[in-house]
Amino acid sequence: MFVRDAKALCPHLVILPYDFEAYEEVTNRFYDILHKHCRKVQAVSCDEAFLDVTYLEGVDMDMLASIIIQEIFETTGCIASAGIARNMLMARLTTRTAKPDGQCNIPPKRCNMQEGMVGNPVAKTMKTVSRGMAVLTVPFTMEFPKSVG
């Protein structure tokens, strides 16, 4: 939300100053970690990205997500969440289930269009899913600690 819109909704809003350079430094570390583990990173914002890991054969995606989440925390002090799914939309919705500090993996076999999303934790969010691209996507979101900014 833009500040002007927030102030219009809440005229008594107190806006605290932030340290842009600190956010930039943490964001750079975040993306360095992602690029270290994956060559196909799509930036969404300063604290969110999609990783296309389809080229990584034989890699345990849950383990990879755990390693990246831990490395983000150790390097930046920020908690991170990851959703693992066959396409960007499902991965994004799955990340909501993983928040605020975890991961969730929805294997393709749990996204059956004929039977609905059987046993899927994001089923409440979305009733049907396009078969679209068969990409294993891991979106990472990061929450900055209160000490940054």
C-alpha positions as CSV (number, residue, x, y, z in Angstrom):
1,M,0.0,0.0,0.0
2,F,1.3,3.5,-0.8
3,V,1.9,5.8,2.1
4,R,-0.6,8.4,0.9
5,D,-3.3,5.7,0.8
6,A,-2.4,4.4,4.2
7,K,-2.5,8.0,5.6
8,A,-5.9,8.6,4.0
9,L,-7.2,5.4,5.7
10,C,-5.4,6.2,9.0
11,P,-4.8,9.9,9.4
12,H,-2.9,9.3,12.7
13,L,-0.5,6.9,11.2
14,V,3.0,7.2,12.5
15,I,5.6,6.4,9.9
16,L,9.0,5.4,11.2
17,P,12.2,6.1,9.3
18,Y,14.1,3.1,7.9
19,D,17.6,2.4,6.8
20,F,17.4,1.7,3.1
21,E,21.1,0.7,2.9
22,A,20.5,-2.0,5.5
23,Y,17.5,-3.4,3.5
24,E,19.7,-3.3,0.4
25,E,22.5,-5.2,2.1
26,V,20.2,-7.9,3.5
27,T,18.5,-8.2,0.1
28,N,21.8,-8.7,-1.7
29,R,22.8,-11.4,0.8
30,F,19.4,-13.1,0.3
31,Y,19.8,-13.2,-3.5
32,D,23.5,-14.3,-3.3
33,I,22.3,-17.3,-1.3
34,L,19.6,-18.1,-3.8
35,H,22.0,-17.9,-6.8
36,K,24.5,-20.1,-4.9
37,H,22.0,-22.9,-4.9
38,C,20.1,-22.3,-8.2
39,R,21.0,-20.8,-11.5
40,K,17.4,-19.9,-12.4
41,V,16.2,-17.3,-10.0
42,Q,13.3,-15.0,-10.8
43,A,13.2,-11.9,-8.5
44,V,9.7,-10.8,-7.4
45,S,10.7,-8.2,-4.8
46,C,13.4,-7.3,-2.4
47,D,12.4,-10.3,-0.2
48,E,10.8,-12.8,-2.6
49,A,11.9,-14.9,-5.5
50,F,11.0,-18.0,-7.5
51,L,13.6,-20.7,-8.1
52,D,13.2,-23.0,-11.1
53,V,15.0,-26.1,-10.0
54,T,13.7,-28.5,-12.7
55,Y,17.3,-29.0,-14.0
56,L,18.5,-30.3,-10.6
57,E,18.0,-34.1,-11.1
58,G,18.2,-36.3,-8.0
59,V,18.0,-33.4,-5.5
60,D,15.7,-33.7,-2.5
61,M,13.8,-30.4,-2.8
62,D,12.7,-30.5,0.8
63,M,16.4,-30.7,1.9
64,L,17.4,-28.0,-0.6
65,A,14.7,-25.7,0.8
66,S,15.8,-26.4,4.4
67,I,19.4,-25.7,3.6
68,I,18.5,-22.4,1.9
69,I,16.2,-21.3,4.7
70,Q,18.9,-22.1,7.3
71,E,21.5,-20.3,5.3
72,I,19.3,-17.2,5.0
73,F,18.7,-17.1,8.7
74,E,22.4,-17.6,9.6
75,T,23.6,-15.0,7.1
76,T,20.9,-12.3,7.5
77,G,19.0,-13.0,10.7
78,C,15.8,-13.1,8.7
79,I,13.3,-16.0,8.7
80,A,12.3,-17.4,5.4
81,S,9.5,-19.6,4.0
82,A,9.4,-21.9,1.0
83,G,6.6,-23.5,-1.0
84,I,7.5,-26.3,-3.4
85,A,5.1,-27.1,-6.2
86,R,4.9,-27.9,-9.9
87,N,4.1,-24.4,-11.1
88,M,4.5,-20.8,-9.9
89,L,0.9,-20.4,-8.8
90,M,0.8,-23.5,-6.7
91,A,4.2,-22.7,-5.2
92,R,3.1,-19.2,-4.3
93,L,-0.1,-20.5,-2.6
94,T,1.9,-23.3,-0.9
95,T,4.3,-20.7,0.5
96,R,1.3,-19.1,2.3
97,T,0.8,-22.4,4.1
98,A,4.5,-22.5,5.0
99,K,4.6,-19.0,6.6
100,P,5.9,-17.5,8.8
101,D,9.0,-19.7,9.1
102,G,8.8,-23.1,7.4
103,Q,8.3,-24.9,4.2
104,C,5.5,-26.9,2.4
105,N,5.8,-29.3,-0.5
106,I,2.8,-30.2,-2.7
107,P,3.9,-33.1,-4.9
108,P,2.2,-33.2,-8.4
109,K,0.3,-36.4,-7.4
110,R,-1.6,-34.4,-4.8
111,C,-2.9,-31.9,-7.5
112,N,-5.3,-34.1,-9.4
113,M,-7.6,-32.0,-11.5
114,Q,-10.3,-34.8,-11.8
115,E,-10.5,-35.4,-8.0
116,G,-9.7,-31.9,-6.8
117,M,-6.7,-31.1,-4.6
118,V,-7.0,-34.2,-2.4
119,G,-5.4,-33.6,1.0
120,N,-3.8,-30.4,-0.2
121,P,-3.3,-27.7,2.5
122,V,-3.9,-25.0,0.0
123,A,-7.2,-26.4,-1.2
124,K,-9.1,-23.8,0.9
125,T,-7.3,-21.1,-1.1
126,M,-7.8,-22.5,-4.5
127,K,-10.3,-25.0,-5.9
128,T,-8.7,-25.8,-9.2
129,V,-5.2,-25.6,-10.6
130,S,-4.1,-25.3,-14.2
131,R,-1.9,-28.1,-15.4
132,G,0.2,-25.3,-17.1
133,M,3.9,-25.7,-16.9
134,A,5.4,-28.7,-15.2
135,V,8.0,-26.6,-13.3
136,L,9.1,-27.3,-9.8
137,T,9.2,-23.9,-8.3
138,V,10.4,-22.8,-4.9
139,P,9.3,-19.3,-4.0
140,F,11.2,-17.9,-1.0
141,T,9.9,-15.1,1.0
142,M,11.8,-13.4,3.8
143,E,10.8,-11.3,6.8
144,F,13.2,-8.7,8.0
145,P,14.0,-8.6,11.7
146,K,12.9,-5.5,13.6
147,S,16.6,-4.4,13.9
148,V,16.7,-3.8,10.1
149,G,15.1,-0.5,9.4
